[in-house]
């Protein structure tokens, strides 16, 4: 075979390879290029769905409103009872009666338990007997003293005899006073055999059972009583948030405090700020505060952790927007305002406090304007938009299910 023939064959092979590659690219592009059936899905009523390309961008809007806005500061608090009492016996003996149920509400003075009183009844009888005996001795000594005074007046006895009898009378009076104190002590110990509630509150779980021998003031209490109505919540605020709180508290204003669960879904109750600590904790830079709650429903349990909202002030005439409409970029906070021509304007905003759902706008918006809540990721200043009402779309889709099915049909397989 000649060189010319070999060269021609190699050239043909190269052209065939190049042609095959070009054909493969054309086939791949034709497979990836969307057909008429694969155009972006349409929503009911002929409007393009979210994410469709071309035409106005569908958005959801919300009006700018004017209204009252309550400014809160948030903190983590702990429910702290105003009073907690460990109920212990003040006398020793056998626990013979228990008069409460675990978890029961009690009032001050209610009978909780009884210690065997017999030994203390006997002790009282002994003290009273000794008192009566010494009272008789005192009476006899007093009669002798009266006689000696008459005899001394007649100069029948010596002055020393009269003085000795006077000292004996005084001695019996002192003994009688000691005997009376012993009687009072025995009566007091007898009263202590009946253990009564010292405060109003709710009892906890019983620590001692009937039949146990109880020591006076032993370490293990019979039960713990906690005052739950009213109760208190202690919390701390950082020092950079203290100025408006302290200024209003010092003026005597009543600052409302709310207690919420950890998820901030359930409101446990509302109270008022009652007191402030007198120094800032240097390790945390916070000031401790205490709020008082009536706790009528007893949803606040001692040592419970709660989310606290302290109302600092109320803005009576604030410009309000949904917090979801607020955006943040290189120029700061901004929002898209929908004009009458269905075009959006990027508006830089000066914002104030927020409660999570709504935000106060200090400058940049006027009540009645419409701002974009959803669809902001595809917007630019001056973009044309179409306002979409979700409820209206749902109603139209329910009225025309065939159109909805056609609009959401999947791309056919090739």
Buried (B, 14 or more C-beta within 10 A) or exposed (E): EEEEEEEEEEEEEEEEEEEEEEEEEEEEEEEEEEEEEEEBBBBBBEBBBBEBEEEBBBBBBBEBEEEEBBBBBBBEBBBBBBEBBEBBBBBBBBBBBBBBEEEEBBEEEBBBBBBBBEBBBEBBEEBBEBBEEBBEBBEEBBEEBEEBEEEBEEEEBEEEBBEEBBEBBEBBEEBBEEBBEBBEEBBEBBEBBBBBBBBBBBBBEBBBEEEEEBEEEEEEBBBBBBBBBBBBBBBBBEEEBBEEBBEBBEEEEEBBBBBBBEEEEEEBBBBEBBEBEEEBEEEEEBBBBBBBBEBEEEBBBBEBEBBBBBBBBEBEEBBBBBBBBBBEEEEEBBBBBBEEEEBBBBBEBEBBBBBEEBBBBEEBBEEEBBBBBBBBEEBEEEBEBBBBEEEEBEEBBEEBEEBBEEBEEEEEEE
